[in-house]
Structure formats: structure tokens, C-alpha cells
């Protein structure tokens, strides 16, 4: 059983919208064990703190005894949800899907409980690989084109004169029917999945099930303060980032994100966050609270001891202007390198274009000296330290 006060807290922090809120509150008060649908297409095994908001909310429900039903969309991954996409998603091989599914499960296990009493796993190929064409056509006949075309990304494509393929229009039907097969009571999602999960409610009603409740969670900008966290934009904090990487990235966020990050990504009580907000408005140093924020986030994922180590290392490098204690080493294959090639080969950068850009921006130093000519060749010697930006180092061996 759960108190009304605890329900209020559960359904408020980091929650933007609740579909069928009154019934969800009654279900929670009743003590019924809920089945919480968590469906993913494994298009990328990299999860960041933005994804973690949904996972931590599910974890709260698990700790109350409710079950997360983890659905790997191995069938639907091959089709591709056009959510937020202006172009059709490229097809992904079964081999890639299997590899990414394992990595995805490993990462969510950093947050979700995986005890069978509160965790269940399925793949939607379990029913779609066996479904006859006549059965699927029967599903498709229960919804109109007009309703499917309402989806915002389809409307955007229409306005831009871009193509919409039939398999993309059918995707919400497939995701919606997943809710029927899982007998979902609740799903916790980002706003971009709301359309598909409302279609799920539609199909549950058609199959004489009580339609699932829906919670949408808060989305914050990435560490650049602009778009939401994205691997392609590089503005994210990955769940698997090291304590030092997490700490450093958080210290780099714009000051205006401090309060929203405290609310969304930490467990600091809201009353205390209000006090922090008040202090900042009165002129308190944002850096001090950013350091507190970084410590709190690292502590959640790695523990207090690792958070303290990350804090000490950050202060050592950025406040005391010293070198990191443990610099990764790199053994080059040649004695003379173009600087762009060396940065790319040593994985200090993701592309040669990024290397050229950072060199031109005076963001590359060798033994403390700035190098700003990307055409320059350098002799690599034992012990030299190359630094890119504020947090990336290698030592030549």
C-alpha cells in the first residue's frame, strides 16, 4: 500500500503530463501490481542522462513492487519509427540489432532492478514473426489514415514536400499493438512517443483491455544549453561515461541549466533546490553549485567515493592548473605526424574535421604550448603530453 502523499510525489517530480491520472492514482492506492511497458528500438546502444529520466521513474515504481516489462523492438527496429526524423531511417541488420540489444540491456541494468519479481523481458518478434498478413491487415483496418497522418513529423514532412513511406505510417500500429500483447497498465515515455502510445490505448480498448495510463517526463537541453541531449550533437552525458567525464561535462554546462539539472538529474529535495535557486538569484557563485550538482550526479551512478575522486581530479586540473594524475598513454606508429592525423588516430577527436576545427580554435596544446596550424607536422617523442580542450589528454610512449 502507498500513501496519497507518496503518490503525489511519485507523479509530480520530473513528470510533464499524465494521461488518465485519476485512474492511475486509484490503481496505486489499490495496491495492484502494475505492468509498466518499456519498449525500445535498439537503434543505438548509447544511453544518456536524458534517457535515464524515464528509467529512474520506472525504478521508483519498481521499488514499490511494480513490474517493468522491457520490450526489445527487434521487429520494429527493422522498420524504424520516424519520430523526430525528417528522413526515413536506414534499415538495420539482425546481427546489429542483437549486438545492440545486449548492450542496451547492460546499460539499463545500471538503473533498473532486474529481479524477475519486478522485471520481465520480451521481444516483439515473438508475435510479429508469427503474425499472418491477414491478421495484420485486420489490425490496420481498425484505424484511419486521417488519424495516422496527424502525427507531427508526418505533417512536417508534408509541408517540406518530403516522402512518407507506407511502412512508416504503419509503425504506430505496431507499437500500439505491443501494449495489447504486454497487457500494459502504464508506460513512461518522452513526449515524442505520446502519439504511438495513445494509439496503444486505442488498440487495447478494441481488444477489451483497460487502456494503459501514460506518463511523459521532463526533457532538458543538453550540456550546450540548446538542443536536447543527442549523440550526433555531442551534447550528452552518457550513463557509461566515467566519473571524471561526467563531472567535467556537468561543470561545463551554462549557468542557466543548474536548477533544471538539479531537479531532473539528482535526488536533492525540491525544498533544498529552491534554496539553491534563491542563493543564485542573490549573487552566489554558480561554480560552487555546479560543483555540488556534478558531485550529486556522479554519486548516483558511481557512489560517493568515486564522486569525491572526480571532484579532486577536476580541481587539480582546472583550479590548480596541474596535469591529471592518470593520463592515458598512446603508442604512435610513426615518428612524424600531421597533427590532424595524430589527433584522429589516437582517438582524441571523432573526426579529422573536428581536429582541424579545434586546432584553429587554439584548443590543442602539446606540452602546454598552443598549436593552431592544422597543416603542421610534428615529431612525436617519448613523454610529450597532448591536450585537446579541457578534458582530453594523452601521453606519448
Order of alpha helices (4+ residues) and beta strands (2+ residues): alpha-beta-alpha-beta-alpha-beta-alpha-alpha-beta-alpha-alpha-alpha-alpha-alpha-beta-alpha-beta-alpha-alpha-alpha-alpha-alpha-beta-beta-alpha-alpha-beta-beta-beta-beta-beta
